[in-house]
């Protein structure tokens, strides 16, 4: 690819420019993909196959231009044609293949797999619509289809020659008289066809592949029905197949939604495993060493059916014995857990598996019988242990436990931060850790510094280039060089970092003015909490502090307040009533605060709708303060916390998830840590936590709750937040009341430091300098060496 491939002024519209640039990149990406696949096939080395229901990729053009060393040529050509390069980039739609941290982590991993030269495939589904487009109407979240493919994707490579049949329902038969082999006869089949996205590495010609499956009917039109005039019925099978790709995470509060979710998960695992086996046979001719050549990684439990499907394929389709199939599956499979909350561990009713996947249920039963026999031999007489670890929960409606299945069939199970991994083996998986202590470990998450600093924050990137050279995006440990001899930080460097932060704050302030009509000052402290709206992430605790601060300002407007702009963004799941109520409360409080002349610029509250990767790329470089305030022991890791700190934000947070390792690397004195520790949370719950005691004893908290409950922020509908207030007063599952006073004290420390710009700036630089460990490159190296046993071929 050369400079002449970059589009010139003949392309007038920004949309045309964006597509022409993507088209110019495609041939080189395709060439690199061909070279990588040929090299991997020749080498015979182990490949990693990363299965995830989410890959939140964001926009791809800037990443491709950077990887192909064309960013400078692109910017120059755009200016010559009278365009701003950023305006061209903004014409690309976000690839809406994910919802939050799980999908964004998977995207970072693909970037690092390519950059490190790891032989790898990501496998997912080609959703036509993302989770949803979030609109706000009268303060309430409204969900609309996220039609990200409305104009097609310039980054897809359709692969019609790569397709597999996936079945549902039907019956299981013996494979011939007297045979022990079984044969599944599905009642329905769909065809899964591959669509590839090529993920380029940086500083290498290596790439990774994201293979997305699109379902279609094996009989797209019932011609006889159509001829009879039954037009809707004639297309029924086509619609049944296509709905599998309509929406990421259909609402599973209904039986139809649960049915669709299970079908989506099986489509992913069946097509992906058939593809892996076909590729292995093409390269190695036999299945003798399948487990040595493929690593299959389960990103949470959504792909857990891989265990049963891999066994089925090897037993029924390829004629292996049980012991042979199990040995291959166990050697290949590994599993990452992402939650400590038992209620979040996925289970499926046995009746649904019996109806949709009858052969897989048989296999799960057989895995369970052999596993329980092993446990019973090792721990004789412990019936309660058998009940707890069984793959089938027999209490109430019988349900298959997907996490248990993943653990039993995997050779390694990891958590995603040190605290999470410790708690994982002490709490939810304690029984399994007792059975197989060697099977559990930790790999702390990381983020790609290419997208999450170099690309989204070019102002800060230029400062780092000048200070450290231009190799830091692939050697993030170089950031440690920002702190000089004698543990000193250069005043010149502090000013340069502050100047970059100022320009990013001005960009975000303009976006807020343009999108919301709210004027915010870049001189104010930008206090940011952006992530999925969930009670355990405690956006509500943040709102309680905002209300308390508002009340204090109104009581004493002449005090020397540190001006603060509090910024929220995030989506609530469509059926999550409490989370949607929190979004409504944020808007109601914002309406009151932002219109009160006694407050003025001392406090502003904004909610930016439709949170996405692209919006995050504007928000994170501009943040002064990063809110990471989950109840201790509930956040597995977090990656937003890493992105904020990498871009020079200071963290206010609980001793939870990756906050702990970040504070240890940066220096706890440079974090605003507050609140109960995980063991203290558990101890208080065990003793009987009573939130009303905190309400009665803390006048500041009482004033906030009374204001919400009395309808001060919802005039005309005083009961709007009755359920929210009652939940806090009577239950407060995530212990907001217990942490409220400590949170307010930590916010006072934030104010005090922000009043000292030079010291705040120095602390920001120290945060950046301490983030070298949190590159996804380091994370992938650990996975490759300790879990996947796969080679890195950077070239």
Secondary structure, DSSP 8 states (H G I E B T S, - for coil): --GGGS--TT--SHHHHHHHHHHHHHHHHHHHHHHHHHHHHHHT--EEEEE-S----B--HHHHHHHTT-HHHHHHHHHHTT--HHHHHTTS--B----SHHHHHHHHHHHHHHHHTB-EEEEEE--SB-S-EEEEETTEEEEE---TTTT--TTEEEEEEEEEEEEES-EEEESSTT---EEEE-SEEEEEEEEEEEEE-SSSS-EEEEEEEEEEESSS--HHHHHTT-HHHHTHHHHHHHGGGTBSS--TTSHHHHHHHHHHHHHHHHHHHHHHHHHHHHHHSSSTTHHHHEEEEEESGGGTTHHHHHHHIIIIIT---HHHHHHHHHHHEEEE-----GGGS-EEEHHHHHHH-HHHHHHHHHHHHHHHHHHHHHSTT-HHHHHHH-SEE-SSS-EEEHHHHHHHH-S-EEESSHHHHHHHHHTTTHHHHHH-GGGEEE----B-HIIIIIIT-HHHHHHHHHHH-TTGGG-GGGGGGGS-GGG---HHHHHHHHHHHHHHHHHHHHHHHHHH-----TTSEEEEEES---GGGTHHHHHHHHHHHHHHHHHTTTS----EEEEEE----TT-HHHHHHHHHHHHHHHHHHH-TTTGGGEEEEE-SS--HHHHHHHHHH-SEEEE---TTT----SHHHHHHHTT-EEEE-S-TTHHHHHHHH-GGGSEE-S--HHHHHHHHHH---HHHHHHH-HHHHHHHHHHHTTTTSTT-TTTTHHHHHHHHHT-TT-HHHHHHHHHHHHHHHHHHHT-HHHHHHHHHHHHHTTGGGBHHHHHHHIIIIII---B---
